[in-house]
Amino acid sequence: MIKLLLFLVAIGISTILIFRENETKPSKATGIKQDQNVPLPTELHPIVKERSDQLVQQAAKKGIVVLITDGFRSVDEQNTIYEQGRTAEGNIVTNATGGESYHNYGLAIDFALETPLGNVIWDRQYDGNQNGKADWAEVVKMAKSLGFEWGGDWKDFTDYPHFQMDFGLTIADLQNGQRPDE
């Protein structure tokens, strides 16, 4: 009887250990449980990529050269950018550590403008097509019409070169393994 009870206890412990191994684990960055069975993307979501290309084409038709300066970022790349202005040289450009940015899920892009001389600029007043409107504002309007959210509208940390599509998913949703349909 004791041997049977010990055997059942041993089976129960191994079952618990197997179950716990497949559980979600807290993200080191946020403490939010992250489903380890759902891989992180390695490139832009197809719809984000398509809309980014459309944005570049629409802007070109208005005489504006848009450069996509950043798209998908790995968690390590995001952590490196996060350290900028903190433990590394430079200005703080993000408050998101690895796993806390829509870039890490292929759902965000950053952009800049290119002048006729080939200079890359982030000048929000620049009117290179000389139509009396800031090119930056024209690009933002186009991006919003394509379904992007603009980081310049954020209250806590404005991110003027940033566009994202969240597909109704929060960072916590993404960390928990949810992904938008392709």
Disulfide bonds with the S-S distance in Angstrom:
none
